[in-house]
Amino acid sequence: MSFFNSQSQSQIFPVLVDTLSDLYKHETWLTDNNENAITLVYVNMVVTVNNDYDPSKNGPYKLLALDYTDPNNWIPYNADAELSLLSTNL
């Protein structure tokens, strides 16, 4: 799993995970020292799956609700489709 490190070592945000199931694992969202502190998780967060056993599951996923452990809260994310919707609603 890859992490984006901000300037503060206490803030670590996973932006890339290996498998789809990593999205809903509690361990994925722990701080780097595996304390029970959860890193920042927020609605509409986008995380990319890059090495799933099923290649069709690779790609970006968007979090729809704060319960990141519920697989139903992660949906495939298509930025182009979302931008298209925004432009047609202007």
GROMACS elastic network, one bead per residue, 0.5 to 0.9 nm:
[ bonds ]
;  ai    aj funct       b0    kb
    1    14     6  0.75715   500
    1    15     6  0.86622   500
    1    16     6  0.61260   500
    1    18     6  0.57259   500
    1    19     6  0.89880   500
    1    22     6  0.88669   500
    1    28     6  0.84320   500
    2    14     6  0.63814   500
    2    15     6  0.69048   500
    2    16     6  0.53332   500
    2    17     6  0.64935   500
    2    18     6  0.84454   500
    3    12     6  0.64997   500
    3    13     6  0.58483   500
    3    15     6  0.61197   500
    3    16     6  0.67681   500
    3    17     6  0.86440   500
    4    11     6  0.89259   500
    4    12     6  0.61834   500
    4    13     6  0.55276   500
    4    14     6  0.62678   500
    4    15     6  0.66070   500
    4    16     6  0.86372   500
    5     8     6  0.74072   500
    5     9     6  0.67153   500
    5    10     6  0.87373   500
    5    11     6  0.67341   500
    5    12     6  0.51372   500
    5    13     6  0.67218   500
    5    14     6  0.87753   500
    6     9     6  0.67243   500
    6    10     6  0.84402   500
    6    11     6  0.61989   500
    6    12     6  0.66601   500
    6    13     6  0.81284   500
    7    10     6  0.87433   500
    7    11     6  0.79817   500
    8    11     6  0.56756   500
    8    12     6  0.82157   500
    9    12     6  0.68076   500
    9    32     6  0.87946   500
   10    31     6  0.74942   500
   10    32     6  0.81929   500
   10    39     6  0.85974   500
   11    31     6  0.78153   500
   11    39     6  0.67278   500
   11    40     6  0.77207   500
   12    29     6  0.89891   500
   12    30     6  0.89752   500
   12    31     6  0.67220   500
   12    32     6  0.72137   500
   12    39     6  0.64092   500
   12    40     6  0.79967   500
   13    29     6  0.80834   500
   13    31     6  0.88072   500
   13    39     6  0.65304   500
   13    40     6  0.68812   500
   13    41     6  0.83732   500
   14    17     6  0.70515   500
   14    28     6  0.76963   500
   14    29     6  0.73805   500
   14    39     6  0.85872   500
   14    47     6  0.71860   500
   15    45     6  0.89772   500
   15    46     6  0.72276   500
   15    48     6  0.61652   500
   15    49     6  0.87340   500
   16    47     6  0.57058   500
   16    49     6  0.59593   500
   16    50     6  0.68852   500
   16    60     6  0.87853   500
   17    20     6  0.75563   500
   17    22     6  0.62661   500
   17    23     6  0.71057   500
   17    28     6  0.82596   500
   17    47     6  0.72753   500
   17    48     6  0.62191   500
   17    49     6  0.50117   500
   17    50     6  0.63655   500
   17    51     6  0.76790   500
   17    52     6  0.88930   500
   18    21     6  0.85629   500
   18    22     6  0.67893   500
   18    23     6  0.89516   500
   18    48     6  0.83706   500
   18    49     6  0.55152   500
   18    50     6  0.52932   500
   18    52     6  0.59177   500
   18    58     6  0.86394   500
   19    22     6  0.52845   500
   19    23     6  0.74208   500
   19    49     6  0.56087   500
   19    50     6  0.68087   500
   19    51     6  0.56943   500
   19    53     6  0.72044   500
   19    54     6  0.87745   500
   19    57     6  0.80747   500
   19    58     6  0.76505   500
   20    23     6  0.56559   500
   20    24     6  0.78584   500
   20    48     6  0.88156   500
   20    49     6  0.59186   500
   20    50     6  0.86277   500
   20    51     6  0.85821   500
   20    52     6  0.62876   500
   20    53     6  0.89780   500
   20    57     6  0.66826   500
   20    58     6  0.74716   500
   20    61     6  0.88752   500
   20    71     6  0.89478   500
   21    24     6  0.56964   500
   21    25     6  0.66131   500
   21    52     6  0.86004   500
   21    71     6  0.80149   500
   22    25     6  0.51614   500
   22    26     6  0.84151   500
   22    27     6  0.83139   500
   22    28     6  0.62367   500
   22    49     6  0.83789   500
   23    26     6  0.84095   500
   23    28     6  0.69797   500
   23    29     6  0.85362   500
   23    47     6  0.79458   500
   23    49     6  0.81605   500
   23    61     6  0.87500   500
   23    68     6  0.71129   500
   23    69     6  0.74219   500
   23    71     6  0.78478   500
   23    74     6  0.78365   500
   24    27     6  0.87166   500
   24    28     6  0.76679   500
   24    29     6  0.88110   500
   24    67     6  0.86860   500
   24    68     6  0.54913   500
   24    70     6  0.62420   500
   24    71     6  0.61427   500
   24    74     6  0.84392   500
   25    28     6  0.55184   500
   25    29     6  0.74740   500
   25    68     6  0.80580   500
   25    69     6  0.60909   500
   26    29     6  0.57194   500
   26    30     6  0.69584   500
   26    38     6  0.85324   500
   26    68     6  0.81307   500
   26    69     6  0.66524   500
   27    30     6  0.53871   500
   27    31     6  0.87521   500
   27    34     6  0.76168   500
   27    36     6  0.88966   500
   27    38     6  0.89633   500
   28    31     6  0.85831   500
   29    32     6  0.89323   500
   29    37     6  0.84085   500
   29    38     6  0.55472   500
   29    39     6  0.56759   500
   29    40     6  0.81057   500
   29    41     6  0.78605   500
   29    68     6  0.89990   500
   30    33     6  0.77524   500
   30    34     6  0.54965   500
   30    35     6  0.64376   500
   30    36     6  0.61809   500
   30    37     6  0.57943   500
   30    39     6  0.59541   500
   31    34     6  0.53887   500
   31    35     6  0.61496   500
   31    36     6  0.74592   500
   31    37     6  0.59320   500
   31    38     6  0.60405   500
   31    39     6  0.58064   500
   32    35     6  0.77366   500
   34    37     6  0.77455   500
   35    38     6  0.81228   500
   38    41     6  0.77327   500
   41    45     6  0.71489   500
   41    63     6  0.87265   500
   41    66     6  0.69917   500
   41    68     6  0.77806   500
   42    45     6  0.56246   500
   42    63     6  0.73773   500
   42    64     6  0.86437   500
   42    65     6  0.76514   500
   42    66     6  0.60983   500
   42    68     6  0.88963   500
   43    46     6  0.89052   500
   43    62     6  0.80022   500
   43    63     6  0.54339   500
   43    64     6  0.54008   500
   43    65     6  0.52884   500
   43    66     6  0.58484   500
   44    62     6  0.55291   500
   44    63     6  0.50214   500
   44    64     6  0.57606   500
   44    65     6  0.78134   500
   45    61     6  0.81680   500
   45    62     6  0.55639   500
   45    63     6  0.53642   500
   45    64     6  0.80538   500
   46    60     6  0.63166   500
   46    61     6  0.54413   500
   46    63     6  0.65379   500
   46    77     6  0.74693   500
   47    59     6  0.83305   500
   47    60     6  0.55275   500
   47    61     6  0.54019   500
   47    62     6  0.65867   500
   47    63     6  0.82282   500
   48    58     6  0.72860   500
   48    59     6  0.52476   500
   48    61     6  0.60150   500
   48    62     6  0.87984   500
   49    52     6  0.67747   500
   49    57     6  0.72877   500
   49    59     6  0.51558   500
   49    60     6  0.61440   500
   49    61     6  0.74564   500
   50    55     6  0.83426   500
   50    57     6  0.84564   500
   50    58     6  0.51221   500
   50    59     6  0.62784   500
   50    60     6  0.85236   500
   51    54     6  0.82266   500
   51    55     6  0.71800   500
   51    57     6  0.86837   500
   51    58     6  0.64879   500
   52    55     6  0.57783   500
   52    56     6  0.81763   500
   52    57     6  0.63465   500
   52    58     6  0.59782   500
   53    56     6  0.88261   500
   53    57     6  0.81762   500
   53    58     6  0.88749   500
   54    57     6  0.57352   500
   54    58     6  0.74975   500
   55    58     6  0.53846   500
   55    59     6  0.88545   500
   56    59     6  0.81309   500
   57    76     6  0.85408   500
   58    61     6  0.89621   500
   59    76     6  0.73079   500
   59    77     6  0.78360   500
   60    75     6  0.85300   500
   60    76     6  0.60003   500
   60    77     6  0.53223   500
   60    78     6  0.75043   500
   61    74     6  0.59406   500
   61    75     6  0.52753   500
   61    78     6  0.83534   500
   62    73     6  0.80286   500
   62    74     6  0.54652   500
   62    75     6  0.53735   500
   62    76     6  0.62781   500
   62    77     6  0.54615   500
   62    78     6  0.89796   500
   63    66     6  0.74050   500
   63    67     6  0.85749   500
   63    68     6  0.69695   500
   63    73     6  0.56232   500
   63    75     6  0.67488   500
   64    67     6  0.85423   500
   64    68     6  0.85586   500
   64    72     6  0.84697   500
   64    74     6  0.61810   500
   64    75     6  0.74353   500
   65    68     6  0.70261   500
   65    70     6  0.88902   500
   65    73     6  0.57139   500
   65    74     6  0.82440   500
   66    69     6  0.87206   500
   66    73     6  0.80310   500
   67    70     6  0.58628   500
   67    71     6  0.89388   500
   67    73     6  0.70198   500
   68    71     6  0.73102   500
   68    72     6  0.89325   500
   68    73     6  0.65484   500
   68    74     6  0.74812   500
   69    72     6  0.88144   500
   69    73     6  0.80240   500
   70    73     6  0.56036   500
   70    74     6  0.76234   500
   71    74     6  0.56366   500
   71    75     6  0.83771   500
   72    75     6  0.71990   500
   74    77     6  0.88365   500
   77    81     6  0.86088   500
   77    82     6  0.83889   500
   78    81     6  0.54376   500
   78    82     6  0.64007   500
   78    83     6  0.87900   500
   79    82     6  0.50812   500
   79    83     6  0.61112   500
   79    84     6  0.85173   500
   80    83     6  0.51646   500
   80    84     6  0.61230   500
   80    85     6  0.86984   500
   81    84     6  0.50103   500
   81    85     6  0.62766   500
   81    86     6  0.87258   500
   82    85     6  0.51282   500
   82    86     6  0.63125   500
   82    87     6  0.87492   500
   83    86     6  0.50418   500
   83    87     6  0.61979   500
   83    88     6  0.86987   500
   84    87     6  0.52213   500
   84    88     6  0.62989   500
   84    89     6  0.87434   500
   85    88     6  0.53003   500
   85    89     6  0.63232   500
   85    90     6  0.89867   500
   86    89     6  0.52726   500
   86    90     6  0.65858   500
   87    90     6  0.54647   500
